[in-house]
């Protein structure tokens, strides 16, 4: 098994593109948790996507679509 540091970024990007539907489901789950916690009205300043997922192409657009607000990566 490869260490996380040695994972091919191109392979991860291709996985994200192929699995965009699943990625959207994950963002939907996060949105649902934000809604359930009562913080939806506090998203007016936007959402920040961090970590490795922030480097994937199209992730900001996907998050903006799900959260309905601005997104920074």
N, C-alpha and C positions, 0 to 999 in steps of 0.2 A: 504494500500500500504506500502510495506517495505521501510525503509530508505536505502539509498545506502550502508551505513556501515554494514547493516545486511544481505545483499544479500549473498546467499550461493555460495561460490566460485566454488564448484563442479558443481552446476547448470549452472553457467556462462560458465565454461569450456565446459560442454556438449553442451550448446547452440552454442558456437563457432565452435565446431567440426561438429555439424549437419548443421550449416549454413556457412560453409567454403566458399561456392560459393558467398554468399552475402558479406562476409568479403573481399573476393578478389575484388569484385566490388567496395567496399569502397576504398581499396588501389588503384585500377585503377583510381578512380575519383581523388584521391589525386595526383597520378602521372600525370594525365592529367592537373591538375591545376599547377603543378610544370613546366610541359612542356610549357603551355600557358604563364606562367610568365617569361619564358626564363632562368630558373635556372637548367635545366637538366644537363648542363655541370659542374655544381658546386656540383654534387652528388658524385664526385670521392672519397671523403673521407668517404662516406657511409651515411646511414640513421639511425637516432636514434628513436626508438619507445618507447614512455613513457606512463605513466598512467596505468590504470587497464588492458588495452589490452596487455600491455607488459608482463603481467604475464600469459597469455594464452599459452598453449602448441602449438608449431608449428607456432606462429606468426612471429618469426624471419625468418624462412624459406619462409613463404608466402610473407613477405615484400621483402626479397632478390630476390625472383622470379619476383615480379612485378617491382621493381625498378632496377634490374640488377646490384646491388652493394652490398657491405657489410652492415650488419645491426647490431646495438647494441641495447640491451634492458636494 
